[in-house]
Amino acid sequence: MKTTMTLATLALGAALIPTYGFSQNTTEQTTVTTTSSDTDHHYVKDSAITAKIKAKLASEHITSLGRIHVDTDANGKVFLSGYAKSQADIDKAVSIAQGTEHVTSVDNTLAVKADD
């Protein structure tokens, strides 16, 4: 139980790091955004979407969170890959991703795999 809670807390903390920078609205950031390429802007948006999904997965206590990889492209398409302990965990992860703001679609390649 302590290990699960520790892993969930660490995952949540790691997932929230990119959102901290995204939430800051300073003149410096505005200058960087307007003078840098569109790719930089998309990267911040994409990492924020990814972080939101990871945080939601952690809050749902999906036990195989460490084996679920989340990535987001510039168009808001989310890619879920890796392994989960059950089909129910996979379904929940897909549902969470689909319900996240700014997600346009979800590409799910998760597979069921029991613990080794």
Stockholm file with secondary structure:
# STOCKHOLM 1.0

chainA/1-116         MKTTMTLATLALGAALIPTYGFSQNTTEQTTVTTTSSDTDHHYVKDSAITAKIKAKLASEHITSLGRIHVDTDANGKVFLSGYAKSQADIDKAVSIAQGTEHVTSVDNTLAVKADD
#=GR chainA/1-116 SS CHHHHHHHHHHHHHHHHHHHHHHCCCHHHHHHHHHSCHHHHHHHHHHHHHHHHHHHHHHTTCTTGGGEEEEECTTSEEEEEEEESSHHHHHHHHHHHHTSTTCCEEEECCEECCCC
#=GC SS_cons         CHHHHHHHHHHHHHHHHHHHHHHCCCHHHHHHHHHSCHHHHHHHHHHHHHHHHHHHHHHTTCTTGGGEEEEECTTSEEEEEEEESSHHHHHHHHHHHHTSTTCCEEEECCEECCCC
//
